[in-house]
C-alpha cells in the first residue's frame, strides 16, 4: 500500500512541476544556461568584447517555464523573440528597454506587425520574474521567465515547436507613456538565425550561432514562488499519507 502511494505521489509531483501555470521561483545565481546566442560568436558575457548575449534554460521548478537572460552594448533596448518563418514581420519579441522616467531597464512584451512596426502587447499573463538587471557604462541587461504556452493566440506564439530566433539591440530608447508604458517609434534592428530551434526542447536542429556555454547570472529574489510552495505541500501530504497508510 505504501509503495503504491509513493508511486502515485511521485507521478503527481512531476506532473505538477511540468504543467503549473503559477509563476515558478527565478533561477539561482550561477546556474547554467544551456542555449545561448552571442555576438561575436563565443564571446564571454560581462566583458566589453561581448556586444550581445542572450541565453535561456528550462526553469528548475517547472518545465512549463523558460528562464531568459539578456545583456548587450546598448542604451535603448535589447530584443529576443521567435517566428515560425525566416522574417521579422509577425514575430513575437520580448524587449528589455530603458525607461527614461524610472531610469531603469523594463521588460516589455512586444510583437512586430506585417509592416515591421513594433507594437506593445498588453497581455503579460505568461511573463514573470522580470528583473531590471543593470544599466550603465553603455551596457544593459535583464532577465525574466516565460511560459512556453500562452492564452493570447494573436500576438504571442506557443513556443513548443520549431522557430527561428530573432535578436538585436539599439540605442533608441522607447517613448514613455501613461503608467510607465513603453512604445517604440522605430522598428527593431533584428537578425534572424539561419536555423530553427524548439525553445522548449533545445538544442537546435542545426548548428547554433555559438555552442552551449555556462554563464553566471545574478537575479533578484522574487516573492512569486507559489509553484515551489505547492510542490512542497504536495510532498508533505504524500509523506503523511504513506506513514498513516502503512
Buried (B, 14 or more C-beta within 10 A) or exposed (E): EEEEBBEEBEEBBEEBBEEBBBBBBBBEEEBEBBBBBBBEEEBEBBEEEBBBBBBBBBBBBBBBBBBBBBBBBBBBBBBBBBBBEEBBBBBBBBBBBBBEEEEBBBBBBBBBEEEBBBEBBEEEBBBBBBBBBBBEEEBBBBBBBBBBBBEBEEBBBBBEBBBBBBBBBBEBBBEBEEEEBBBBEEBBBBBBBEBBBBBBEBEBEEEBBBEBBEBEBBBEEBEBBBBBEBBEEBBEEBEEBBEEEE
